């Protein structure tokens, strides 16, 4: 068990397990010494009670445990000893068979790679737009998306608050096929620092928020927007003087009406005052380059409508279902490229 902090934990667990089994055995042995008492004629004496009495005359007898019942418990002790000799259970001791969950997992992964590796490699050799036009590739990509990305972006990829919509053409880090693939492989960490102090007073923050809303013709106070424009210069370093953003650093475009956290005045002010931090984990080690290539093609196709609008058909559903199961239903997230 490699997740122990140190060998001391392994020894402690092994001691607890051994003492538990020994304690059960000693308890059964002590109870086996209790026998039914007989009189001089060999007849059982009146049974002793525990002293507990209910309803006037209902007593709890203190009889010895049935031998067959004790025998079953002895069998469980023998089974546990045999199990611990063969399998892990005594701290970091692996057992005589050398079995482990990690080993079994790796065997299953290797078997899956051997069976489906050629299929993944075929698509890996194709460029992403070509993969996105292949019906079977889109099916596989959709299953990968449902297993690895839908937890945050939704099964329809429309996203939710703080998780981008992947079906439009609004991209934080660029919507080119290779940029999408890079985002999935390496992950992204987008962070906007709190800017309230840099902007100025609470009134200044409100004015800047109104100016930001004016960039996309959203509902705003035009007078406050005019007052907020000069203060917006502290934001221009990332979002640009025109507010159209910068995909090199993941700064969003403020001139459209696509809002990751909401486009109301209070939400925009909260973003300015408190900042925002989002992280999409890297999937390179989790899925591998071949699966990420398929996944990138599926995501790219959601906003580029290859051949049939990116809709998934049901050809060879059995193969696709097996591929999805082999992906281990991982609970990971996909951030907006």
C-alpha positions as CSV (number, residue, x, y, z in Angstrom):
1,X,0.0,0.0,0.0
2,X,2.0,2.9,-1.3
3,X,-0.4,5.5,0.1
4,X,0.9,5.1,3.7
5,X,2.7,8.1,5.0
6,X,5.4,5.9,6.5
7,X,6.1,2.2,7.4
8,X,4.9,2.8,10.9
9,X,1.3,3.0,9.6
10,X,1.7,-0.4,7.9
11,X,3.1,-2.0,11.0
12,X,0.3,-0.5,13.2
13,X,-2.4,-1.8,10.8
14,X,-0.8,-5.3,10.7
15,X,-0.8,-5.3,14.5
16,X,-4.4,-4.3,14.8
17,X,-5.5,-7.0,12.3
18,X,-3.5,-9.7,14.1
19,X,-4.8,-8.7,17.5
20,X,-8.4,-8.6,16.3
21,X,-8.2,-12.1,14.9
22,X,-6.4,-13.3,18.1
23,X,-9.0,-11.6,20.3
24,X,-11.9,-13.3,18.4
25,X,-10.2,-16.7,18.8
26,X,-9.6,-16.2,22.5
27,X,-13.2,-15.0,23.1
28,X,-14.5,-18.2,21.4
29,X,-12.1,-20.4,23.3
30,X,-13.1,-18.9,26.7
31,X,-16.8,-19.5,25.9
32,X,-16.1,-23.1,24.9
33,X,-15.1,-23.7,28.5
34,X,-18.6,-22.9,29.7
35,X,-20.6,-26.1,29.9
36,X,-24.0,-27.2,31.1
37,X,-23.8,-28.2,34.8
38,X,-25.2,-31.6,35.7
39,X,-26.4,-33.0,39.1
40,X,-25.3,-36.3,40.6
41,X,-27.8,-38.2,38.4
42,X,-26.4,-36.6,35.3
43,X,-29.4,-34.3,34.8
44,X,-29.0,-30.6,33.9
45,X,-29.1,-28.3,36.8
46,X,-31.4,-25.3,36.5
47,X,-30.0,-22.8,34.1
48,X,-28.3,-19.7,35.5
49,X,-29.7,-16.3,34.5
50,X,-28.0,-13.0,33.8
51,X,-30.2,-11.4,36.5
52,X,-32.3,-9.5,33.9
53,X,-36.0,-10.0,34.3
54,X,-38.9,-8.6,32.2
55,X,-42.6,-8.7,32.7
56,X,-42.3,-10.3,36.1
57,X,-41.0,-13.8,35.1
58,X,-39.3,-13.4,31.7
59,X,-35.6,-14.1,32.4
60,X,-32.4,-14.1,30.2
61,X,-30.7,-17.5,30.5
62,X,-27.0,-17.7,30.6
63,X,-26.6,-20.8,28.4
64,X,-23.3,-21.9,26.8
65,X,-23.0,-21.1,23.1
66,X,-24.1,-23.8,20.7
67,X,-21.1,-25.9,19.5
68,X,-22.1,-25.7,15.8
69,X,-22.5,-21.9,16.1
70,X,-19.0,-21.6,17.6
71,X,-17.7,-23.9,14.9
72,X,-18.9,-21.5,12.2
73,X,-17.0,-18.7,13.9
74,X,-13.8,-20.7,14.1
75,X,-14.2,-21.3,10.3
76,X,-14.4,-17.6,9.7
77,X,-11.1,-17.1,11.7
78,X,-9.5,-19.8,9.6
79,X,-10.8,-18.2,6.4
80,X,-9.4,-14.8,7.4
81,X,-6.0,-16.2,8.2
82,X,-5.9,-18.0,4.8
83,X,-7.0,-14.8,3.0
84,X,-4.4,-12.7,4.7
85,X,-1.7,-15.2,3.7
86,X,-2.8,-15.1,0.1
87,X,-3.9,-11.4,-0.4
88,X,-3.0,-8.0,1.0
89,X,-4.5,-7.0,4.3
90,X,-1.6,-6.9,6.8
91,X,-0.4,-3.4,6.1
92,X,2.0,-3.3,3.2
93,X,2.4,-7.1,3.1
94,X,1.3,-8.1,-0.5
95,X,0.4,-11.7,0.2
96,X,1.6,-14.9,-1.4
97,X,-0.3,-14.4,-4.7
98,X,1.1,-11.0,-5.2
99,X,-2.3,-9.6,-6.2
100,X,-3.1,-5.9,-6.0
101,X,-5.8,-3.6,-7.2
102,X,-3.3,-1.6,-9.1
103,X,-1.9,-4.7,-10.8
104,X,-5.4,-5.8,-11.8
105,X,-6.2,-2.3,-13.1
106,X,-3.0,-2.3,-15.2
107,X,-3.8,-5.7,-16.7
108,X,-7.3,-4.5,-17.7
109,X,-5.8,-1.3,-19.2
110,X,-3.2,-3.2,-21.1
111,X,-5.8,-5.6,-22.4
112,X,-8.0,-2.7,-23.5
113,X,-5.0,-0.9,-25.2
114,X,-4.1,-4.1,-27.0
115,X,-7.7,-4.5,-28.3
116,X,-8.5,-0.9,-29.1
117,X,-5.1,0.7,-29.5
118,X,-5.1,0.3,-33.3
119,X,-8.4,2.1,-33.6
120,X,-7.2,5.0,-31.5
121,X,-3.9,5.2,-33.4
122,X,-5.8,5.3,-36.7
123,X,-7.6,8.5,-35.6
124,X,-4.4,9.9,-34.0
125,X,-2.8,9.9,-37.4
126,X,-5.6,12.0,-38.8
127,X,-6.0,15.8,-38.4
128,X,-8.7,16.9,-36.0
129,X,-11.2,18.3,-38.6
130,X,-11.0,15.0,-40.5
131,X,-11.6,13.0,-37.3
132,X,-14.6,15.2,-36.5
133,X,-16.2,14.2,-39.8
134,X,-15.9,10.5,-39.0
135,X,-19.2,9.2,-37.5
136,X,-17.6,6.5,-35.4
137,X,-15.0,8.9,-34.1
138,X,-17.6,11.3,-33.0
139,X,-19.4,8.5,-31.2
140,X,-16.3,7.6,-29.3
141,X,-15.5,11.2,-28.6
142,X,-19.0,11.8,-27.2
143,X,-18.6,8.8,-24.8
144,X,-15.2,10.1,-23.7
145,X,-16.8,13.6,-23.2
146,X,-19.7,12.1,-21.1
147,X,-17.2,10.2,-18.9
148,X,-14.6,12.9,-18.5
149,X,-16.1,16.3,-19.1
150,X,-19.9,16.3,-18.6
151,X,-19.6,16.6,-14.9
152,X,-18.7,20.3,-15.3
153,X,-19.8,21.2,-18.8
154,X,-23.0,19.2,-18.8
155,X,-24.0,16.3,-21.1
156,X,-25.0,18.8,-23.8
157,X,-21.7,20.7,-23.4
158,X,-23.7,24.0,-22.7
159,X,-21.8,24.5,-19.5
160,X,-23.0,26.2,-16.3
161,X,-22.0,29.0,-14.0
162,X,-18.2,29.0,-14.0
163,X,-17.9,26.3,-16.6
164,X,-17.9,27.5,-20.3
165,X,-20.3,26.6,-23.0
166,X,-18.4,24.5,-25.6
167,X,-21.1,24.7,-28.3
168,X,-20.5,28.4,-29.3
169,X,-17.5,30.0,-30.8
170,X,-16.5,32.0,-27.8
171,X,-13.1,30.7,-26.6
172,X,-10.9,31.8,-23.8
173,X,-7.7,30.2,-25.1
174,X,-8.6,29.8,-28.8
175,X,-10.9,27.5,-30.7
176,X,-8.4,26.2,-33.2
177,X,-8.2,22.4,-33.2
178,X,-4.6,22.2,-31.9
179,X,-5.4,24.8,-29.2
180,X,-8.4,22.8,-28.0
181,X,-6.2,19.7,-27.9
182,X,-3.5,21.5,-25.9
183,X,-6.1,22.7,-23.4
184,X,-7.3,19.2,-22.8
185,X,-3.8,17.7,-22.7
186,X,-2.1,20.3,-20.5
187,X,-5.1,21.8,-18.6
188,X,-5.7,25.5,-18.0
189,X,-5.5,27.7,-15.0
190,X,-7.3,31.0,-15.5
191,X,-7.1,33.6,-12.7
192,X,-8.3,37.2,-12.5
193,X,-6.9,38.9,-9.4
194,X,-9.1,41.1,-7.2
195,X,-9.1,44.5,-8.8
196,X,-11.3,46.6,-6.5
197,X,-8.4,48.3,-4.7
198,X,-6.7,49.1,-8.1
199,X,-9.9,50.5,-9.5
200,X,-10.6,52.8,-6.5
201,X,-13.7,53.4,-4.4
202,X,-17.0,51.4,-4.4
203,X,-18.4,54.0,-6.7
204,X,-15.5,53.6,-9.1
205,X,-16.1,49.8,-9.1
206,X,-19.7,50.4,-10.0
207,X,-18.8,52.8,-12.7
208,X,-16.3,50.4,-14.3
209,X,-18.9,47.6,-14.1
210,X,-21.3,49.8,-16.0
211,X,-18.7,50.5,-18.6
212,X,-17.9,46.8,-19.0
213,X,-21.6,46.1,-19.5
214,X,-21.8,49.0,-22.1
215,X,-19.1,47.2,-24.2
216,X,-21.6,44.4,-25.0
217,X,-24.7,46.8,-25.1
218,X,-26.0,45.1,-22.0
219,X,-28.3,47.0,-19.6
220,X,-26.2,49.7,-17.9
221,X,-26.2,53.3,-16.6
222,X,-24.7,55.4,-19.5
223,X,-23.6,58.2,-17.2
224,X,-21.7,55.8,-14.9
225,X,-20.3,54.0,-17.9
226,X,-18.7,57.2,-19.1
227,X,-17.2,57.8,-15.6
228,X,-15.9,54.2,-15.5
229,X,-14.1,54.3,-18.9
230,X,-10.9,56.0,-17.6
231,X,-10.7,53.5,-14.7
232,X,-11.1,50.6,-17.1
233,X,-7.4,51.2,-18.1
234,X,-6.3,49.0,-15.2
235,X,-8.2,46.2,-16.8
236,X,-6.9,46.8,-20.3
237,X,-3.6,45.1,-19.6
238,X,-5.4,41.7,-19.9
239,X,-8.7,42.5,-21.7
240,X,-7.2,45.1,-24.1
241,X,-8.2,48.7,-24.5
242,X,-11.2,47.7,-26.6
243,X,-12.2,45.0,-24.1
244,X,-12.0,42.2,-26.7
245,X,-9.8,40.1,-24.5
246,X,-6.6,38.2,-25.0
247,X,-6.6,34.5,-25.7
248,X,-2.9,34.2,-24.9
249,X,-3.6,34.7,-21.2
250,X,-7.3,33.5,-21.3
251,X,-8.7,36.9,-20.7
252,X,-12.3,36.9,-22.0
253,X,-13.9,39.1,-24.6
254,X,-16.1,41.7,-22.8
255,X,-17.7,43.0,-25.9
256,X,-20.0,40.0,-26.5
257,X,-22.8,38.9,-24.3
258,X,-21.2,35.6,-23.2
259,X,-20.7,35.6,-19.4
260,X,-19.1,32.9,-17.5
261,X,-20.4,33.9,-14.1
262,X,-23.4,36.1,-15.2
263,X,-23.8,39.5,-16.7
264,X,-25.7,41.4,-14.1
265,X,-24.3,44.6,-12.5
266,X,-23.9,43.0,-9.1
267,X,-22.1,39.9,-10.5
268,X,-19.7,42.1,-12.6
269,X,-18.9,44.1,-9.5
270,X,-18.3,41.0,-7.5
271,X,-15.9,39.8,-10.1
272,X,-14.0,43.1,-10.1
273,X,-13.8,43.2,-6.3
274,X,-13.0,39.5,-5.5
275,X,-11.5,38.2,-8.7
276,X,-12.1,34.8,-10.2
277,X,-10.0,31.6,-10.3
278,X,-10.7,28.6,-12.5
279,X,-8.7,25.5,-13.2
280,X,-9.2,22.7,-15.7
281,X,-7.0,19.7,-14.9
282,X,-4.7,18.2,-17.4
283,X,-5.9,15.0,-19.1
284,X,-2.7,13.9,-20.8
285,X,-1.8,11.4,-18.1
286,X,-5.4,10.4,-17.5
287,X,-6.6,9.7,-21.0
288,X,-3.4,9.7,-23.2
289,X,-2.8,11.5,-26.4
290,X,-4.8,9.3,-28.7
291,X,-8.0,9.6,-26.6
292,X,-7.5,13.3,-26.1
293,X,-7.2,13.6,-29.9
294,X,-10.6,12.1,-30.4
295,X,-12.0,14.2,-27.6
296,X,-10.6,17.4,-29.1
297,X,-12.2,16.5,-32.4
298,X,-15.6,16.0,-30.7
299,X,-15.3,19.3,-28.8
300,X,-14.2,21.2,-31.9
301,X,-17.1,19.7,-33.9
302,X,-19.6,21.0,-31.3
303,X,-19.1,24.5,-32.6
304,X,-18.0,23.8,-36.1
305,X,-20.8,21.5,-37.2
306,X,-18.9,18.9,-39.2
307,X,-21.1,17.2,-41.9
308,X,-24.2,16.5,-39.8
309,X,-24.0,19.4,-37.2
310,X,-22.0,17.4,-34.8
311,X,-25.0,15.1,-33.9
312,X,-24.1,11.6,-32.8
313,X,-25.5,8.6,-34.6
314,X,-25.6,5.1,-33.2
315,X,-23.3,3.0,-35.5
316,X,-21.4,0.3,-33.8
317,X,-22.9,1.1,-30.4
318,X,-21.4,-2.1,-28.9
319,X,-17.9,-1.0,-29.7
320,X,-18.4,2.5,-28.4
321,X,-20.0,1.2,-25.1
322,X,-17.0,-1.0,-24.5
323,X,-14.6,1.9,-25.1
324,X,-16.6,4.0,-22.7
325,X,-16.4,1.3,-20.0
326,X,-12.7,0.9,-20.6
327,X,-12.3,4.6,-19.8
328,X,-13.2,3.9,-16.2
329,X,-15.9,6.5,-15.9
330,X,-13.4,9.0,-14.5
331,X,-14.8,12.0,-12.7
332,X,-12.7,14.8,-14.2
333,X,-13.5,18.1,-15.8
334,X,-12.9,19.8,-19.1
335,X,-12.4,23.6,-19.2
336,X,-13.0,25.9,-22.0
337,X,-10.3,26.2,-24.5
